[in-house]
Amino acid sequence: MIASVLLASVLLASVSITSGFLDVPVNPDAPTARDWIIRELAKPEYQAAKPTWFDRLSSAFWDWINSLKFGDGVATQGPLLAIALAVVVAAIVAAFLIFGPPRLGRRSVVTGVLFGEDDRRTAVDIRKAAEDAASRGEWTVAIEEMFRSIARGLAERTIVTTNPGSTARDFAARAGTRLPTFADALSAAAVAFDEVRYLGRDGQEETYRLSASLELDLRSAKPALAATIGAPQ
């Protein structure tokens, strides 16, 4: 209330000063003054400064919490603090149920050219395509897609980057540097990809199974610390 009175006084003073230059009466009646104040407060700069509903709700809540410190005594404060704590816990539980648990280690979004083709799919999508092809006995397609899933998966985890100029063997070499335990398997999977993709060789079930097993292992693989420092991505 005090702040409102002070603001009104300042506004009236500013209006009075301005009106002196415009030959407007400096002592407006109550309706005129109220109209001037309303029009002044309707300006965009005042509206932009208004607190949001969340600001008001948060302020009211914390004011209530702080007011609990000044009760009549500990006997009164105890139950009130317990109620406040219960409200906070209930809000956290409600947010958990509505929005789900926080997703730690969220994967980055990686799309674009992948081994010469514009591919907007995620690693999961590509893996599903590989598994679908394998279920139909289309081993050539399954091998190609599974290696793409491997590459996209490592790129999503920012272990190895991909770019329009990346080849399967180049990617496998860089991935093998950061994941030395899987270097040989990555190299073999890249060779298999090139053979069915560019050399026209028929894919084999055994080759696909090896690539699928490698893809599964790489989902939880972590780069070696020594390999991470200074290793090309």
C-alpha positions in Angstrom: 0.0 0.0 0.0 2.8 2.4 0.9 4.6 1.6 -2.3 1.4 2.3 -4.3 0.9 5.7 -2.6 4.5 6.7 -3.3 4.2 5.6 -6.9 1.0 7.6 -7.3 2.7 10.6 -5.7 5.6 10.4 -8.1 3.3 10.0 -11.1 1.2 13.0 -10.1 4.4 15.0 -9.6 5.7 14.1 -13.0 2.3 14.9 -14.6 2.1 18.2 -12.8 5.6 19.2 -14.0 4.7 18.2 -17.6 1.3 19.9 -17.4 3.0 23.2 -16.5 4.5 23.3 -20.0 1.3 22.3 -21.7 -1.0 24.8 -19.7 -2.9 21.8 -18.1 -4.2 22.4 -14.6 -1.7 21.3 -12.0 -4.3 20.4 -9.4 -6.5 17.7 -11.2 -9.6 16.4 -9.4 -9.6 12.8 -8.1 -11.2 11.2 -11.3 -8.7 13.0 -13.6 -5.7 12.0 -11.4 -6.9 8.4 -11.3 -7.3 8.3 -15.1 -3.8 9.7 -15.5 -2.3 7.1 -13.2 -4.2 4.2 -14.9 -3.0 5.3 -18.4 0.6 5.7 -17.1 0.6 2.2 -15.6 -0.8 0.7 -18.8 2.4 1.6 -20.7 4.4 -1.4 -21.9 7.4 -0.8 -19.6 5.2 -1.0 -16.5 3.4 -4.2 -17.8 6.7 -5.9 -18.6 7.9 -5.3 -15.1 4.8 -6.9 -13.5 5.6 -10.2 -11.7 4.3 -13.4 -13.3 1.9 -15.7 -11.5 4.8 -18.0 -10.7 6.7 -15.1 -9.1 3.7 -14.2 -7.0 3.1 -17.9 -6.0 6.7 -18.5 -5.1 6.9 -15.3 -3.1 3.7 -16.1 -1.2 4.9 -19.6 -0.4 8.3 -18.5 0.9 6.7 -15.7 2.9 4.5 -18.3 4.5 7.5 -20.5 5.2 9.4 -17.6 6.8 6.4 -16.6 8.8 6.5 -19.9 10.6 9.7 -18.9 12.3 7.9 -16.2 14.2 5.1 -18.2 15.8 4.3 -18.3 19.5 6.7 -21.0 20.3 8.3 -24.3 19.3 5.1 -26.2 20.1 3.3 -24.2 17.5 6.1 -24.1 14.9 6.7 -27.9 15.0 3.4 -29.0 13.4 3.4 -26.1 10.9 7.0 -26.9 9.8 5.9 -30.5 9.4 3.0 -29.4 7.2 5.3 -27.2 5.1 7.7 -30.0 4.6 4.9 -32.3 3.6 3.7 -29.7 1.0 7.2 -29.5 -0.5 7.5 -33.3 -0.6 4.1 -33.7 -2.2 5.0 -31.2 -4.9 8.2 -33.1 -5.7 6.3 -36.4 -5.8 3.7 -34.8 -8.1 6.4 -33.5 -10.4 8.0 -36.9 -10.5 4.7 -38.6 -11.4 3.8 -36.1 -14.0 7.1 -35.5 -15.7 8.9 -38.7 -14.8 12.4 -39.1 -13.4 15.1 -36.7 -14.6 16.9 -38.1 -17.6 20.6 -38.2 -16.7 23.1 -38.6 -19.5 20.6 -37.6 -22.1 22.0 -38.4 -25.6 22.6 -35.6 -28.0 20.7 -35.3 -31.2 22.8 -36.3 -34.1 21.5 -36.4 -37.6 22.7 -35.9 -41.1 24.9 -37.6 -43.6 26.1 -41.0 -42.5 28.5 -42.9 -44.8 27.3 -41.1 -47.9 23.6 -41.1 -47.2 21.4 -38.4 -45.6 20.1 -40.2 -42.5 17.9 -38.6 -39.9 17.3 -41.7 -37.8 18.5 -42.3 -34.3 20.7 -45.2 -33.4 17.6 -47.0 -32.0 15.7 -46.5 -35.2 18.5 -47.8 -37.4 19.0 -50.8 -35.1 15.3 -51.6 -35.4 15.6 -51.5 -39.2 18.6 -53.9 -39.0 16.7 -56.3 -36.8 13.7 -56.2 -39.1 15.9 -57.0 -42.1 17.5 -59.8 -40.2 14.1 -61.3 -39.3 13.4 -61.5 -43.1 16.8 -63.0 -43.8 18.0 -59.9 -45.7 21.5 -60.2 -44.3 23.1 -57.6 -46.6 20.7 -54.9 -45.5 20.9 -56.0 -41.9 24.8 -55.8 -41.9 24.7 -52.3 -43.4 22.1 -51.0 -41.0 23.7 -52.5 -37.9 27.0 -50.8 -38.7 25.2 -47.5 -39.2 23.5 -48.0 -35.8 26.9 -48.5 -34.2 28.3 -45.3 -35.7 25.2 -43.3 -34.9 25.1 -44.6 -31.3 28.8 -43.6 -30.6 28.1 -40.2 -32.2 25.0 -39.7 -30.0 27.2 -40.4 -27.0 29.8 -38.0 -28.3 32.5 -40.7 -28.2 33.2 -40.4 -31.9 31.9 -37.8 -34.3 30.7 -38.4 -37.8 30.8 -36.0 -40.7 29.8 -36.1 -44.4 33.4 -37.3 -45.3 33.6 -40.1 -42.8 34.1 -43.6 -44.2 33.4 -46.8 -42.4 37.0 -47.7 -41.9 38.0 -44.2 -40.9 35.2 -44.2 -38.3 36.2 -47.7 -37.1 39.9 -46.5 -36.7 38.9 -43.5 -34.6 36.4 -45.4 -32.5 39.1 -48.1 -31.9 41.5 -45.4 -30.6 38.9 -44.3 -28.0 37.7 -47.9 -27.3 40.8 -50.0 -27.7 39.1 -53.1 -26.3 36.8 -53.1 -29.4 39.3 -52.0 -32.0 39.6 -55.3 -33.8 35.8 -55.9 -33.8 35.1 -52.4 -35.1 37.6 -52.9 -37.9 36.0 -56.2 -38.9 32.5 -54.7 -38.8 33.7 -51.8 -41.0 35.3 -54.3 -43.5 32.0 -56.2 -43.6 30.0 -53.0 -44.2 32.3 -52.0 -47.1 32.1 -55.5 -48.7 28.3 -55.7 -48.8 27.8 -52.0 -49.5 30.4 -51.3 -52.2 31.8 -54.6 -53.3 28.5 -56.3 -54.0 29.1 -59.3 -51.7 26.2 -61.1 -50.2 25.8 -60.7 -46.4 26.0 -63.7 -44.2 24.1 -64.4 -41.0 27.2 -65.0 -39.0 28.6 -61.6 -40.0 25.4 -59.9 -39.0 25.4 -61.7 -35.6 28.9 -60.5 -34.9 28.0 -56.9 -35.8 24.8 -57.1 -33.7 26.8 -58.4 -30.7 29.3 -55.6 -31.1 26.5 -53.0 -31.2 25.1 -54.4 -28.0 28.4 -54.3 -26.2 29.2 -50.8 -27.3 26.0 -49.4 -25.8 27.5 -49.5 -22.4 31.2 -49.2 -23.4 33.2 -46.3 -22.0 36.3 -44.9 -23.6 39.5 -45.5 -21.8 40.8 -42.4 -19.9 44.2 -42.5 -21.6 42.6 -42.9 -25.0 40.2 -40.0 -24.4 42.9 -37.4 -23.8 44.1 -36.0 -27.1 42.4 -38.8 -29.1 40.9 -37.7 -32.4 37.1 -37.9 -32.5 
